[in-house]
Amino acid sequence: MPIAVRPIDRRAGFTLMELLVILAIIGVIGGMSIGVYQQVARQNILPAAASRVSSVLRAARNFSVSSSLPSRVYVDAKKQRISAFGFELVASWSFEELEDQEVGTRLDRGTEIMGAFREPAEAYGVIEVGKGRIGRGLVFLDEGASLVAPRRPRYDSIRGFSLEAWVLFYQRPLEKGEGSDRSGSFSDPRRDEQYAIISRPGSWEFGLLGDGALYAVIGDADHPASDSTFVAATKSGEVIGSRWAHVRASFDGIELVLEVDGIARGWAPDGFERVDERDWPELPTEVPAGDFELMISHPKRFFFGGLDEVKVRIALEPQTFDLPDEVVFLGDSSIVRFDTRGGLDPIFHSNPVVVRIGELGEDAEVETESPTGTSVAPPSMEEAEAAKGESEAEEAEEILGDPMAALTRYLDEQRLAAENSTEDDPVLGTERALPGEGEPDAAAREKGMKRIHQIIIDLTGTIRG
């Protein structure tokens, strides 16, 4: 029986020419897509950067709301970086478990006082149950009086700390003739006396001096003369003896704040009280790491008086955003401070805060000559970085003018629009763009700035832009 042979279908597959044509079409489409993507990406550089800047500002505000502590944002115009700083509660003792004990009851050595996170603090020296600011507190009365809590990993933070307590200081009275000299001048010898409130040996310590000043140590308080130890203190009399006062020390690697009853007090490094601030030693950028216990009071520098509501917070890793090369901050470096409720801190801000960023054009001007026209050598990286902030501030001032004036004009326009509108007006109540919000500016373009964007934080902490 003959076998049928099927003819070969020569139409299957593609010829070389067809493949080349398909690849060419794919290449053209791909090239067009890349071009469109790059164009969209360029258009979104400024809005995307503004969104990230706003996110950092909101992170700081959330720190304040969640921790009931002030927080701040540092806008670094030299490094083109914005950073939010906040703290996390890691230890707290309120001593309310002693409510059933009478005032004046002495704690036995080794008595454990439990904290809010079930951290035990063991009693040493002479400590009595006393009246706290609210409920019960502890009274430290003799050498060695302290509570010692075992080290826990959550106490470790090189970023910084926030230490606070309510204190009832038993200030030693001056003896007859103490503090005066032959010239008739007066000095308080009690300033040499240290009374620790909270301490972590090798890392930090916070307390009072005998003259009522607050002091803070970043480093080893047992070796204050060490190059790795920074000691600062306020002026005398910030804390008045025999009445309750709330004290706090906060450090986040950039700023040290010492407070009494919620008000920041001026301080100076130890030994530099009469030296111009420009000649002070630099503040450390980190807290020395340590494997030591956490102490309320200190065996060698015991606090003399009552303590209540002792709280320890550690600084969180800053939330940071670096602007892309095409975008810069307009103006000088600045600090935005939020209070304990998330609004702008009224001590530092009496008006809304405006953070301005701008997108650089390809024809941005670069100075290569001196004002006289004489050519000069290109600046070093350090010199260029130092001069960058100054030049941008001057340029922004010339280009953009006063941001507060722009904000005022905007608010006036809103008020007039509301007064002239009726209830049926569909425009009433709709959100309008703020002045300069992502829109081009002709004068800015002349200086190489394509667009500007303004982020406004009002006094309530609301962030727009």
matplotlib code that plots the C-alpha trace (Angstrom):
import matplotlib.pyplot as plt

x = [0.0, 1.6, 2.5, 1.2, 3.9, 2.7, 4.2, 6.4, 4.7, 7.2, 5.1, 5.9, 8.3, 9.8, 12.3, 15.5, 14.1, 10.8, 12.7, 14.9, 11.8, 10.1, 13.2, 13.5, 9.8, 10.4, 13.5, 11.7, 8.8, 11.2, 13.2, 10.0, 8.9, 12.3, 12.0, 8.5, 9.5, 12.5, 10.3, 7.7, 10.5, 11.9, 8.5, 8.0, 11.4, 10.2, 6.7, 8.4, 11.0, 8.4, 6.4, 9.4, 10.2, 6.6, 6.8, 9.9, 8.0, 5.0, 7.2, 8.5, 5.0, 3.9, 6.9, 5.5, 2.0, 2.9, 5.5, 4.1, 7.6, 8.9, 10.5, 12.2, 13.3, 16.7, 16.8, 20.4, 20.9, 24.6, 24.2, 20.8, 19.3, 16.2, 16.1, 13.4, 14.4, 12.3, 12.5, 11.1, 10.2, 12.3, 12.0, 9.7, 9.2, 6.2, 6.6, 2.8, 3.2, 4.4, 0.9, 0.1, 3.3, 3.4, 5.5, 8.8, 9.1, 12.7, 13.3, 15.3, 18.5, 17.7, 14.1, 12.9, 10.9, 9.2, 9.0, 6.3, 8.0, 8.6, 12.2, 13.3, 15.4, 17.2, 17.4, 20.8, 21.6, 19.2, 15.9, 12.5, 8.9, 7.8, 5.0, 5.5, 4.3, 1.2, 0.8, 4.1, 7.7, 11.1, 13.3, 17.1, 18.8, 22.4, 25.6, 25.0, 21.2, 20.3, 18.2, 20.1, 18.3, 20.1, 21.3, 18.8, 19.5, 16.8, 18.8, 21.5, 21.5, 24.4, 21.9, 20.9, 18.6, 15.8, 15.9, 13.2, 11.9, 10.0, 12.5, 12.1, 15.7, 16.9, 19.4, 22.2, 22.0, 25.2, 27.2, 28.2, 30.8, 30.7, 30.9, 32.4, 36.0, 38.1, 37.1, 33.4, 32.5, 30.2, 30.5, 28.5, 30.8, 27.8, 28.4, 31.1, 28.5, 26.8, 23.5, 22.7, 19.1, 19.5, 22.8, 24.2, 28.0, 30.2, 27.3, 25.4, 24.3, 21.8, 21.3, 21.6, 24.5, 24.4, 23.6, 20.4, 21.9, 21.1, 24.0, 24.3, 27.2, 27.6, 30.3, 31.8, 30.7, 33.4, 36.1, 34.8, 38.2, 38.4, 38.5, 35.5, 33.3, 31.2, 29.9, 27.4, 25.5, 23.0, 23.4, 22.7, 19.3, 17.3, 15.8, 14.6, 14.9, 12.0, 9.4, 8.6, 10.1, 10.0, 13.5, 14.6, 17.8, 17.5, 20.3, 19.9, 23.4, 22.9, 21.4, 21.4, 18.4, 18.1, 14.6, 13.0, 9.2, 9.0, 11.2, 14.6, 17.4, 20.7, 23.8, 27.5, 30.2, 32.0, 34.8, 33.5, 30.9, 32.7, 33.9, 32.3, 30.0, 32.0, 35.0, 33.1, 34.1, 31.9, 29.0, 29.5, 27.6, 27.1, 26.7, 29.5, 28.3, 28.3, 27.4, 26.5, 23.4, 20.8, 20.7, 18.2, 20.5, 24.1, 26.0, 28.8, 26.7, 23.4, 20.4, 19.5, 15.7, 12.6, 12.2, 9.0, 7.9, 11.4, 11.4, 14.2, 13.8, 16.4, 16.8, 15.5, 17.4, 16.6, 14.3, 16.3, 15.9, 18.6, 17.4, 18.2, 21.0, 18.4, 16.6, 17.9, 16.6, 16.1, 17.4, 19.6, 19.6, 16.8, 15.1, 11.3, 10.2, 7.0, 5.6, 4.2, 0.9, 2.2, 1.8, 4.6, 6.4, 5.2, 8.5, 10.3, 7.7, 5.2, 4.3, 3.8, 7.0, 7.7, 10.2, 11.1, 12.7, 13.6, 14.4, 17.6, 17.7, 20.4, 21.6, 22.2, 24.9, 28.2, 30.7, 34.2, 35.6, 36.1, 34.0, 36.9, 36.8, 40.1, 40.1, 40.5, 41.3, 38.3, 37.2, 37.9, 35.0, 34.9, 34.9, 32.2, 30.0, 30.4, 29.7, 26.7, 24.3, 25.2, 24.9, 21.6, 20.2, 21.2, 19.8, 16.6, 16.0, 16.5, 14.3, 11.5, 11.3, 9.7, 7.8, 5.7, 4.6, 3.4, 1.6, 0.0, -1.2, -2.7, -4.6, -5.9, -7.1, -8.8, -10.5, -11.7, -12.9, -14.9, -16.5, -17.5, -18.8, -22.4, -23.5, -24.3, -20.9, -19.2, -15.8, -16.3, -14.6, -12.5, -8.8, -6.6, -2.9, -0.6, 1.6, 4.6, 3.3, 5.0, 4.5, 7.2, 8.6, 10.1, 12.6, 13.7, 14.2, 16.5, 18.8, 18.7, 15.7, 13.0, 10.3, 9.8, 7.7, 6.6, 5.7, 3.8, 3.4, 0.8, 0.8, -1.4, 1.2, -0.9, 1.4, 0.5, 2.4]
y = [0.0, 3.3, 5.7, 9.3, 12.0, 15.4, 18.3, 20.6, 23.9, 26.5, 29.3, 28.3, 30.6, 34.0, 35.0, 36.9, 40.1, 39.8, 39.2, 42.3, 44.4, 43.2, 43.9, 47.4, 48.1, 46.9, 49.1, 52.2, 51.6, 50.9, 54.1, 56.1, 54.5, 55.3, 58.9, 59.3, 57.7, 60.1, 63.1, 62.0, 61.3, 64.8, 66.4, 64.5, 65.3, 68.3, 67.0, 63.7, 65.5, 67.7, 64.6, 63.1, 66.3, 66.5, 62.9, 63.7, 66.6, 64.5, 61.8, 64.4, 65.5, 61.9, 61.5, 64.3, 63.1, 59.5, 60.2, 63.5, 64.9, 67.8, 66.8, 68.7, 68.6, 69.8, 71.3, 71.2, 73.5, 72.7, 68.9, 69.2, 66.9, 67.0, 64.9, 64.2, 63.4, 61.7, 59.6, 56.2, 55.5, 52.5, 52.8, 54.4, 54.3, 56.0, 54.2, 53.8, 50.2, 51.7, 53.3, 50.8, 51.8, 54.6, 57.7, 57.4, 53.6, 52.7, 50.3, 47.2, 46.7, 44.7, 45.7, 45.6, 48.5, 47.4, 49.8, 50.2, 47.7, 45.2, 46.2, 45.7, 48.3, 47.2, 49.5, 50.4, 52.8, 54.8, 55.3, 56.0, 56.0, 59.6, 61.7, 62.0, 64.7, 62.5, 59.5, 58.0, 58.8, 58.0, 60.0, 59.5, 60.4, 59.1, 58.0, 55.2, 55.8, 54.6, 52.2, 50.0, 48.3, 45.6, 46.5, 45.8, 46.0, 48.6, 51.1, 51.1, 54.0, 56.0, 58.5, 60.2, 60.2, 62.1, 61.9, 63.4, 63.3, 65.3, 66.3, 67.7, 68.9, 69.2, 71.9, 72.3, 75.7, 77.9, 78.0, 81.3, 83.1, 80.5, 81.8, 85.2, 86.5, 89.5, 91.5, 91.2, 89.2, 86.2, 82.7, 79.6, 76.7, 74.3, 74.3, 71.7, 69.2, 66.8, 65.0, 62.5, 62.0, 59.4, 57.8, 55.2, 55.0, 55.4, 56.8, 59.7, 61.3, 63.9, 65.7, 68.8, 70.8, 72.0, 75.5, 74.5, 74.2, 71.4, 69.4, 66.8, 64.5, 62.8, 60.2, 59.0, 61.1, 59.4, 60.9, 64.3, 65.5, 62.8, 64.0, 61.7, 63.3, 66.4, 68.2, 71.1, 73.0, 75.8, 78.8, 78.7, 78.6, 77.1, 74.6, 76.0, 73.7, 72.2, 72.4, 70.0, 70.8, 68.9, 68.6, 67.1, 66.7, 65.8, 65.1, 63.8, 64.1, 67.7, 69.6, 69.4, 70.9, 71.3, 72.1, 73.1, 73.0, 72.7, 75.8, 75.4, 76.9, 78.3, 76.2, 76.3, 73.6, 73.0, 75.6, 77.7, 79.8, 83.1, 82.1, 83.3, 80.6, 80.6, 79.2, 76.4, 72.8, 71.0, 69.0, 65.2, 63.6, 60.3, 58.8, 56.4, 52.8, 51.0, 47.7, 49.2, 49.2, 52.0, 53.9, 56.2, 58.4, 57.1, 55.4, 58.0, 61.1, 60.2, 62.6, 64.3, 64.7, 63.2, 61.7, 60.8, 59.8, 59.0, 58.3, 57.3, 57.6, 56.8, 58.7, 56.9, 56.6, 59.9, 59.7, 61.3, 62.3, 63.6, 65.8, 64.7, 66.6, 68.5, 69.9, 72.2, 73.8, 77.6, 79.6, 78.9, 75.8, 75.9, 73.9, 73.2, 72.4, 70.6, 70.8, 67.8, 68.0, 68.1, 71.8, 74.3, 75.1, 78.6, 79.3, 79.1, 79.8, 82.7, 82.3, 79.5, 77.9, 77.7, 75.1, 76.0, 73.8, 74.6, 72.6, 73.5, 74.1, 72.9, 76.4, 77.1, 79.7, 78.7, 81.4, 80.8, 84.3, 86.8, 90.0, 91.9, 89.4, 87.8, 84.0, 82.1, 78.5, 76.2, 75.9, 72.8, 70.4, 71.8, 75.4, 74.7, 73.0, 75.9, 78.5, 76.7, 77.5, 81.2, 81.6, 79.8, 81.9, 85.1, 83.9, 82.7, 86.0, 87.8, 85.4, 84.6, 87.4, 87.0, 83.7, 85.2, 88.0, 85.4, 83.5, 86.7, 87.5, 84.1, 84.3, 87.7, 86.4, 83.5, 85.8, 88.2, 85.2, 83.9, 87.4, 87.8, 84.3, 83.1, 79.8, 78.6, 79.5, 76.2, 77.6, 78.3, 75.7, 74.2, 73.8, 76.3, 76.0, 77.9, 80.6, 79.1, 75.6, 73.7, 76.5, 78.0, 81.4, 83.6, 85.3, 82.0, 80.6, 83.5, 82.4, 78.7, 77.7, 76.0, 75.6, 76.2, 74.5, 75.6, 73.4, 75.3, 74.1, 76.2, 76.8, 73.7, 71.5, 70.9, 70.4, 71.5, 71.1]
z = [0.0, -1.0, 1.8, 1.4, 1.9, 3.3, 1.6, 3.6, 4.7, 3.7, 5.2, 8.9, 10.8, 9.8, 7.3, 8.4, 6.9, 8.9, 12.1, 11.5, 10.8, 14.0, 16.1, 14.5, 15.4, 19.0, 19.3, 18.1, 20.5, 23.3, 22.6, 22.6, 25.9, 27.5, 26.3, 27.6, 30.9, 31.2, 30.4, 33.0, 35.6, 35.0, 35.4, 38.7, 40.3, 42.2, 43.3, 44.4, 46.4, 48.0, 48.9, 50.7, 52.5, 53.7, 54.9, 57.0, 58.6, 59.3, 60.9, 63.4, 64.2, 64.7, 67.1, 69.2, 69.2, 70.1, 72.8, 74.2, 73.8, 71.6, 68.3, 65.6, 62.0, 60.9, 57.3, 56.3, 53.4, 53.1, 52.8, 51.1, 53.7, 55.9, 59.1, 61.7, 65.3, 67.9, 71.1, 72.3, 76.0, 77.2, 81.0, 83.5, 87.3, 89.1, 92.4, 92.8, 93.9, 97.3, 97.9, 100.7, 102.6, 105.1, 104.4, 106.1, 105.7, 104.9, 102.1, 102.9, 100.9, 97.8, 97.6, 94.0, 92.5, 89.2, 86.3, 83.7, 81.4, 84.2, 84.7, 88.3, 90.1, 93.2, 96.2, 97.9, 100.7, 102.7, 100.8, 102.3, 100.9, 100.6, 99.2, 95.4, 93.2, 92.8, 95.1, 96.3, 95.6, 96.9, 99.2, 98.9, 102.2, 102.5, 100.7, 98.3, 98.1, 94.6, 92.5, 90.1, 87.1, 85.1, 81.6, 78.9, 75.1, 74.6, 76.8, 74.2, 71.8, 70.4, 68.9, 72.1, 75.1, 76.9, 80.7, 82.9, 86.5, 89.1, 91.8, 95.3, 96.0, 99.6, 99.0, 101.5, 103.2, 103.0, 106.2, 107.8, 105.7, 103.0, 99.5, 100.1, 99.8, 100.9, 97.8, 98.8, 95.7, 96.1, 94.7, 95.5, 96.6, 96.3, 92.5, 93.1, 94.5, 92.1, 92.8, 90.0, 89.1, 86.3, 85.3, 83.0, 83.8, 80.7, 78.5, 80.2, 83.4, 84.4, 87.7, 89.8, 91.1, 94.7, 93.7, 91.9, 88.4, 86.0, 84.6, 81.9, 81.0, 77.6, 78.2, 81.5, 84.5, 86.6, 84.3, 83.3, 82.1, 79.5, 75.8, 75.1, 77.8, 77.4, 80.5, 80.4, 83.1, 83.4, 85.6, 89.4, 90.9, 88.1, 90.5, 93.8, 96.8, 98.8, 96.0, 93.2, 89.8, 86.5, 84.9, 81.6, 79.5, 75.8, 73.4, 69.8, 68.4, 67.2, 70.1, 73.9, 75.7, 79.5, 80.8, 84.0, 84.1, 80.3, 79.7, 78.0, 80.1, 78.7, 79.4, 78.9, 78.7, 82.0, 82.4, 79.5, 81.3, 80.6, 77.1, 73.9, 72.5, 69.2, 71.1, 72.9, 72.3, 69.8, 71.0, 70.5, 67.6, 69.4, 72.9, 73.9, 74.0, 77.3, 79.0, 82.3, 84.5, 84.5, 87.8, 89.5, 91.6, 91.9, 94.7, 94.6, 93.7, 95.3, 94.9, 98.1, 98.1, 96.5, 93.1, 91.2, 87.7, 86.4, 82.6, 80.2, 76.4, 73.8, 70.5, 67.4, 64.2, 62.4, 59.4, 56.7, 53.1, 50.8, 48.0, 44.4, 42.6, 40.5, 43.6, 46.4, 49.6, 49.2, 52.2, 55.2, 57.3, 59.8, 62.6, 62.7, 66.2, 67.2, 70.8, 72.8, 71.0, 67.5, 66.8, 66.1, 69.4, 70.3, 72.1, 68.8, 66.2, 66.2, 62.5, 60.1, 58.8, 55.1, 53.7, 50.1, 47.5, 43.9, 40.8, 39.0, 35.3, 32.9, 32.5, 36.2, 36.7, 38.2, 39.4, 38.0, 38.3, 41.1, 41.2, 39.5, 36.6, 37.6, 37.1, 40.3, 41.1, 41.5, 45.2, 47.1, 48.0, 51.5, 50.4, 47.8, 50.3, 52.8, 50.2, 48.7, 51.5, 51.4, 47.7, 47.6, 50.4, 48.6, 45.3, 46.8, 48.5, 45.3, 43.3, 45.6, 48.0, 51.5, 51.8, 54.7, 52.4, 49.9, 52.5, 53.8, 50.3, 49.9, 53.2, 52.3, 48.9, 50.7, 53.1, 50.3, 48.3, 51.2, 51.8, 48.2, 47.7, 48.2, 49.5, 46.0, 44.8, 43.7, 44.2, 47.9, 50.1, 47.3, 47.9, 46.0, 45.3, 47.6, 46.2, 44.3, 44.8, 42.0, 39.5, 37.2, 38.1, 35.3, 37.6, 39.0, 35.5, 34.7, 37.6, 36.5, 38.7, 36.7, 39.4, 43.1, 45.7, 49.1, 52.0, 54.8, 58.4, 60.2, 64.0, 64.6, 62.9, 59.8, 56.8, 53.3, 50.1]

ax = plt.figure().add_subplot(projection="3d")
ax.plot(x, y, z, "-o")
ax.set_aspect("equal")
plt.show()
